[in-house]
Structure formats: structure tokens, C-alpha cells
């Protein structure tokens, strides 16, 4: 595979790869490093890319794995991946920021009660902003099953949240 073909096949997915890496690491610089390592890794194995049926899902998975590797290299880092972003609005008053942080922590705790499959699908959809077909490729489920699991997981979270407030 020549560089031009590689650029046409892989680089259009770099934004999605960055979102996936940021979802895992929560850090801009680490996410950029993970994407760079992923592209380098894909380049090294460029001849095998012709055999991959869904290059976007493969690139996303590669970025996710490199992001996890970056986390593992950090001394004393926890390997738990936050399912929600805690970036409060800087213009909001401190009461709203506190309420937002409290809500996020409650939802994070509730996410632990979901099955791993439900949790992964919700995280891919909400944090990595993956489409249903991308999630289906990553998880190996059919698109209809992804929609169903996503709907059930959201409903379950909503019911659990209503119980605690």
C-alpha cells in the first residue's frame, strides 16, 4: 500500500480515533499520542489492511488499545474509565457546578450496575460519539441488537436515577 492510499483509507477516521482515545484517557495530549501511535501501527501493518472489512472499526479499536496502553504506562494510574465527562460550564455559578458534579457521580455509580455490554454500548454512543453501525462493528452485534441494548440500558439508568433522587 502506498502512502496516498493509506491516507485516503485511514486518515479520514482520525477524528473518531481521537474521540475514542480521549474517551479512554480523558487527556488531550495522551489522546493525540494514542492516535499517533495508532496511525504508526496501522502503517506498519498496512498490507494487512486490505483484508479488513471495516477499517473504521479496526482503526477505532487500535486507538482504544493504544490509549489503554498509555494509561497502563502511567505510574499509579487507575484503569477505570469514566463513562461521563466532568467538564462543568465555567460561566455557571458554583451551585450549578456542584449539582452537575453530583449528578455525574451518581450516574457513574449507576453505570456500574449495567452489564458490561450495556455499559460499553452507552459509552461508545455518548462519549466516543460512534454511530450505531460503528458500535455494531466494534461489539460484533447486529445494528438492531445495538439499538435494543442501548434503549434498554438508557431506560434502566433512567429508572435507577429516579429511585435515588
N, C-alpha and C positions, 0 to 999 in steps of 0.2 A: 504494500500500500504506500502510495506516495504522500508527501506532506499535504498536498492540496486536497486529496480525497479524505485524509484524516481530518483536516479542518472542517470540511463540509459535513462529515458524519458525526463528529464528537463535539466540536466547539459550540454548536447551537444549543447543546444541553448544559453548558457551563453554568448558566443562571440557576437552573434546577439543582445542579450538583452543589452549588454554593448554598442554596436554601437548605438542602439536606444536611450538609456539613454544619451549617450554623445551628440548625435544629439540634444536632448532636452535641456540639461543643459549646454553643452559646457565646462564642467569641469570634469577632470579625477576622482577626489575624489568623487564628487557628483554622477557621473555615477556609480562608484563602490558601493557606498552606495545604490543607487537605485536598482542595480542588487541584492545586498544582501537582501534588504527589499523584493524584488520581489520573490526571492527564498524562503525566510521565509514565505511569504504569501502563495505561492504555496504549501509549505509543510503543512501549517495549513489546507489547503483545499484539501489535496492530494486524499481523497476518491472521490471527485467530478471530479477529472481529467480524470477518466476512461470514463466519459460521453462527454468529449471534443473531437470533431472530428479533429481539427488541433491544436495540442499542441504548436507548434512553434508560430503560430499567437497569441494564447492566452498568451503565455509567453512574447512575444514582447509587446502586449497591456498592460500587467501587468507592465512591466518595464517602458513603456512610462508613465503610470499613476503615478507610484511611483516617477519618475523623475519630473513630473509636480508638485507633492505634495512637493518635496524637494524645488523646485523653489518658491512655494507659502509660504513656511515657512521662506524664506529669507525676512528680512525687507526691504521694498523699492524696491524689485526686479520687473522689468517689466516682464509681462507674454508673451511678444513677443518672438517668436522662430526664430532665424536667420536661413535662409534657406541655407546659404553657409558658409563655413568655411573661416576665415580670418587668415590663418597661412602662412605668406609670407616666402619665402625661405631665411634663414639667410645669405646665401652666395651671394644672389643677391644684386646688387647695390641699393642705396636708390631711384633712379629714377624708377627702375623696381618695387620696393616695393610700391611706391606711385601709380604707374599706376595700379598695381594689386589691391590695396585697392580701388582705384577709380572705377575700373571695377566691383568689388564685390558690392560696394554700389549702383551702377547703376542697377545691376542685382537684388539686393534685392528690390529696389524700383519697378522694373518692375514685380517682382513676386507678388506684391500686386495687380496688375491688373488681375491676373489669378483668376479663380473661386476657391473656397476653395478645391474642389475635385481635380482640376488640380494641385494646389499648394501642396496638401498633397501627391499626387502620385509622383510628381517630387522630393519632399523632401525625401520620403521613398526610392526612387530609387537611388538618388545621394548621400544623406547623410547617411542614415541608411544602404545603400547597400543591400536592400532587393531584392529578385528575384521577377519576375512577379507573380508567384503563391503565394508568401508570401504577396505581395501587394493586390492581389485579396482576400486573406483570411481576411486581415485587413480591407479592404474597403467594402467588400461584393459584389464587382463587379466580373464579369467573366474575365478570363485572356485576352480574345480578347478585351474586353472593356478597360482594364487597358492599354494594348499596344496602343490602339487607342487614349485614353486620354493623355497618355504620349507623343505620337508623336505630337498630336495637340498642347499640352502645350509647348513643345520644339520649335515647328515651330513658335508659337505665340511669345515666348520670343525672338527668333532669329530675327523675323521681327521688333518687338518693339525696340530691341537693335540697329538694323541697322538704324532705324529712328533717334535715338538720337545721334549717333556718326557721 
